[in-house]
Amino acid sequence: MNYKRKFCPICRNEFVVLNDVEEKAVYCTLKCLSESQNKMNYGLSSSLV
């Protein structure tokens, strides 16, 4: 198994993923994924106002 080190765009922590799922793994935790989704939803709702 080969691994790759990546950096989370939300918290900037380094994490390790398998090469097979490298493109799908963007965030290090579900918390960071949730924060990303909240930022996207905020951006969409503020542009509608």
Secondary structure by P-SEA (a helix, b strand, c coil): cbbbbbbbcccccccccccccccccccccaaaaaaaaaaaaaaaaaaac
